[in-house]
């Protein structure tokens, strides 16, 4: 870790992504915080063009600053999607300064946007860990958790409604069975009553008082030989008239 003058308004400290640069004093908007420096690499030279690390700062198509040297304090400034500083590039002078774009309070981490190319190459594969992205992930996690709870509650309500419907159907089926059983018992009782009593003058074992069937006396006379039963003679018109 490089030695930093106490007059500087920053310090190197532990960050969410490793090491970071933090303000130790209030930094006004527009203040040049630190210079990003290191050996200049010429892309026309194969030796320089072959160098690859995550501290390369491209000035233009030809010149690139290799900021991997430990003396380069600006290399500790991390990326942020919503930064409080920016890179002020001077291509002709081949210099880069990190400048505050708003007031930075003591204890606040200093950060700037590394750009689309760096983000896609190094940050997107592992996920950006800046405060803005972390808040987005936290919000998404909360929304996902709320959605899971909503779906769970919906499933529970659906299951409860289904159980209530099934219980109601079972109760109705049981009531129908009881009703059928009661009707069956009543039918059997009515059948027993009909087999033991007369209905509308008809006996269960023969004909009754409506003139149908033989009486006991008739059956007795019919059973004895030589005895005939005759009906009284009918009176004609003349007999009735003389009477």
C-alpha positions as CSV (number, residue, x, y, z in Angstrom):
1,X,0.0,0.0,0.0
2,X,1.5,3.3,-1.0
3,X,2.4,6.0,1.5
4,X,0.0,8.9,1.3
5,X,0.7,12.4,2.5
6,X,-1.5,13.5,5.4
7,X,-2.2,16.6,3.4
8,X,-4.1,14.5,0.9
9,X,-7.9,14.4,1.3
10,X,-8.0,10.6,1.0
11,X,-6.8,7.3,2.3
12,X,-6.6,3.7,1.1
13,X,-9.0,1.4,3.0
14,X,-10.9,-1.8,2.9
15,X,-13.9,-1.7,0.4
16,X,-16.6,-4.1,-0.7
17,X,-14.5,-5.1,-3.7
18,X,-11.2,-5.2,-1.9
19,X,-9.2,-2.0,-1.4
20,X,-10.6,1.4,-2.2
21,X,-9.9,5.1,-1.9
22,X,-11.9,7.0,0.8
23,X,-12.2,10.7,1.5
24,X,-10.7,11.9,4.8
25,X,-11.8,15.5,4.3
26,X,-14.7,17.2,2.4
27,X,-13.9,17.3,-1.3
28,X,-15.6,20.0,-3.3
29,X,-17.2,19.5,-6.7
30,X,-14.6,20.0,-9.5
31,X,-11.6,19.2,-7.3
32,X,-8.8,17.1,-8.9
33,X,-8.5,14.3,-6.4
34,X,-5.6,12.3,-7.9
35,X,-3.7,11.7,-11.1
36,X,-3.9,8.3,-12.8
37,X,-0.3,7.6,-14.0
38,X,2.2,4.9,-15.0
39,X,4.3,3.9,-17.9
40,X,3.1,4.8,-21.3
41,X,2.5,1.9,-23.6
42,X,2.7,2.3,-27.4
43,X,0.3,0.0,-29.3
44,X,2.6,0.1,-32.3
45,X,5.2,-1.8,-30.3
46,X,4.5,-5.5,-30.0
47,X,6.1,-5.6,-26.6
48,X,3.9,-2.9,-25.2
49,X,0.8,-4.2,-27.0
50,X,1.3,-7.6,-25.4
51,X,0.9,-6.3,-21.9
52,X,-2.4,-7.1,-20.4
53,X,-3.8,-6.2,-16.9
54,X,-6.9,-4.6,-15.4
55,X,-5.1,-1.3,-14.7
56,X,-4.7,-0.2,-18.3
57,X,-6.2,3.2,-19.1
58,X,-6.5,3.8,-22.8
59,X,-5.9,7.4,-23.9
60,X,-6.4,6.9,-27.6
61,X,-5.8,4.3,-30.3
62,X,-2.1,4.5,-29.8
63,X,-1.3,5.4,-26.2
64,X,-2.3,3.6,-23.0
65,X,-1.3,4.2,-19.4
66,X,-0.2,1.1,-17.4
67,X,-1.5,2.1,-14.0
68,X,-0.4,-1.1,-12.2
69,X,2.5,0.6,-10.4
70,X,1.9,0.8,-6.7
71,X,2.7,4.5,-6.6
72,X,-0.4,5.1,-8.6
73,X,-2.9,5.9,-5.8
74,X,-5.7,6.4,-8.4
75,X,-5.6,2.7,-9.2
76,X,-7.4,2.1,-5.9
77,X,-10.4,4.1,-7.0
78,X,-13.1,1.6,-7.7
79,X,-15.8,1.6,-10.4
80,X,-19.4,2.8,-9.7
81,X,-22.4,3.0,-12.0
82,X,-23.5,6.1,-10.1
83,X,-20.1,7.7,-9.2
84,X,-19.1,10.8,-7.3
85,X,-16.1,11.4,-9.6
86,X,-15.0,11.1,-13.2
87,X,-11.9,10.7,-15.3
88,X,-10.6,13.9,-16.9
89,X,-8.6,12.7,-19.9
90,X,-5.9,14.9,-21.5
91,X,-4.9,12.9,-24.6
92,X,-2.4,15.5,-26.0
93,X,-0.7,15.7,-22.6
94,X,-1.1,12.0,-22.1
95,X,-2.4,12.6,-18.6
96,X,-5.5,11.5,-16.7
97,X,-7.0,13.2,-13.6
98,X,-9.8,11.9,-11.3
99,X,-12.1,14.8,-10.6
100,X,-15.0,15.1,-8.2
101,X,-18.4,15.7,-9.9
102,X,-20.1,16.5,-6.6
103,X,-19.3,17.2,-3.0
104,X,-17.7,14.1,-1.4
105,X,-18.1,13.8,2.4
106,X,-15.4,12.4,4.8
107,X,-15.6,8.6,5.0
108,X,-17.3,8.3,1.6
109,X,-15.6,6.0,-1.0
110,X,-14.4,7.8,-4.1
111,X,-15.4,6.1,-7.4
112,X,-15.9,6.7,-11.1
113,X,-17.3,5.0,-14.1
114,X,-14.7,2.8,-15.8
115,X,-16.6,2.7,-19.1
116,X,-18.5,0.2,-21.1
117,X,-15.6,-1.8,-22.5
118,X,-14.0,-2.4,-19.1
119,X,-17.4,-3.1,-17.5
120,X,-18.2,-5.8,-20.1
121,X,-14.7,-7.4,-19.9
122,X,-14.1,-7.4,-16.2
123,X,-17.2,-6.5,-14.1
124,X,-20.2,-8.0,-15.9
125,X,-18.9,-11.6,-15.7
126,X,-18.6,-11.4,-11.9
127,X,-21.3,-8.8,-11.2
128,X,-20.8,-5.2,-10.4
129,X,-20.5,-4.6,-6.6
130,X,-21.0,-0.8,-6.5
131,X,-23.7,0.6,-4.2
132,X,-26.1,1.3,-7.1
133,X,-26.0,-2.2,-8.4
134,X,-26.1,-3.7,-4.9
135,X,-29.2,-1.7,-4.2
136,X,-30.7,-3.0,-7.4
137,X,-29.9,-6.6,-6.5
138,X,-31.3,-6.0,-3.0
139,X,-34.5,-4.6,-4.5
140,X,-34.8,-7.5,-6.9
141,X,-34.2,-10.0,-4.1
142,X,-36.9,-8.2,-2.0
143,X,-39.3,-8.3,-5.0
144,X,-38.6,-11.9,-5.7
145,X,-39.1,-12.8,-2.0
146,X,-42.4,-10.8,-2.0
147,X,-43.5,-12.6,-5.2
148,X,-42.7,-16.0,-3.6
149,X,-44.7,-15.1,-0.6
150,X,-47.6,-13.9,-2.7
151,X,-47.6,-17.1,-4.8
152,X,-47.4,-19.2,-1.6
153,X,-50.4,-17.3,0.0
154,X,-52.3,-17.7,-3.3
155,X,-51.6,-21.5,-3.3
156,X,-52.7,-21.8,0.3
157,X,-55.9,-19.9,-0.4
158,X,-56.5,-22.1,-3.4
159,X,-55.8,-25.3,-1.4
160,X,-58.1,-24.1,1.4
161,X,-60.9,-23.3,-1.0
162,X,-60.5,-26.7,-2.6
163,X,-60.6,-28.4,0.8
164,X,-63.7,-26.5,1.8
165,X,-65.4,-27.5,-1.5
166,X,-64.4,-31.1,-1.0
167,X,-65.7,-31.1,2.6
168,X,-69.0,-29.6,1.4
169,X,-69.3,-32.2,-1.3
170,X,-68.6,-35.0,1.2
171,X,-71.3,-33.6,3.5
172,X,-73.8,-33.4,0.7
173,X,-73.0,-37.0,-0.4
174,X,-73.3,-38.2,3.2
175,X,-76.7,-36.4,3.6
176,X,-77.9,-38.1,0.4
177,X,-76.9,-41.5,1.6
178,X,-78.6,-41.0,4.9
179,X,-81.8,-39.8,3.1
180,X,-81.7,-42.9,0.8
181,X,-81.2,-45.2,3.8
182,X,-84.1,-43.6,5.6
183,X,-86.4,-43.9,2.6
184,X,-85.4,-47.6,2.3
185,X,-86.2,-48.3,5.9
186,X,-89.6,-46.5,5.5
187,X,-90.3,-48.6,2.4
188,X,-89.6,-51.9,4.3
189,X,-91.9,-50.8,7.2
190,X,-94.7,-50.1,4.8
191,X,-94.3,-53.5,3.1
192,X,-94.6,-55.3,6.4
193,X,-97.8,-53.4,7.2
194,X,-99.4,-54.2,3.9
195,X,-98.7,-58.0,4.3
196,X,-100.5,-58.1,7.7
197,X,-103.7,-55.9,7.3
198,X,-106.7,-55.5,4.9
199,X,-106.8,-52.6,2.6
200,X,-110.1,-51.2,1.0
201,X,-112.1,-54.2,2.1
202,X,-109.7,-56.8,0.5
203,X,-108.0,-59.3,2.8
204,X,-104.6,-60.4,2.4
205,X,-105.6,-64.1,2.2
206,X,-108.9,-63.9,0.3
207,X,-111.9,-61.7,-0.7
208,X,-113.9,-59.9,1.9
209,X,-117.3,-58.3,2.3
210,X,-117.8,-57.1,-1.3
211,X,-119.6,-60.4,-2.2
212,X,-116.5,-62.1,-3.7
213,X,-115.5,-65.5,-2.4
214,X,-117.4,-68.3,-0.5
215,X,-118.5,-68.1,3.1
216,X,-117.6,-70.7,5.7
217,X,-121.2,-72.1,5.6
218,X,-121.1,-72.5,1.8
219,X,-117.8,-74.3,2.0
220,X,-119.3,-76.6,4.7
221,X,-122.4,-77.5,2.6
222,X,-120.4,-77.9,-0.5
223,X,-118.1,-80.3,1.3
224,X,-121.0,-82.7,2.4
225,X,-122.3,-85.1,-0.3
226,X,-126.0,-85.2,-1.0
227,X,-126.7,-81.8,0.3
228,X,-127.4,-79.1,-2.2
229,X,-127.7,-75.5,-1.6
230,X,-130.4,-73.8,-3.6
231,X,-131.2,-70.2,-3.9
232,X,-134.8,-68.9,-3.2
233,X,-137.1,-68.7,-6.2
234,X,-137.3,-65.4,-7.9
235,X,-140.7,-63.7,-8.1
236,X,-142.0,-62.8,-11.4
237,X,-144.0,-59.7,-12.4
238,X,-147.3,-61.4,-11.8
239,X,-146.4,-62.7,-8.4
240,X,-145.3,-59.3,-7.3
241,X,-148.5,-57.8,-8.6
242,X,-150.8,-60.2,-6.8
243,X,-148.9,-59.8,-3.6
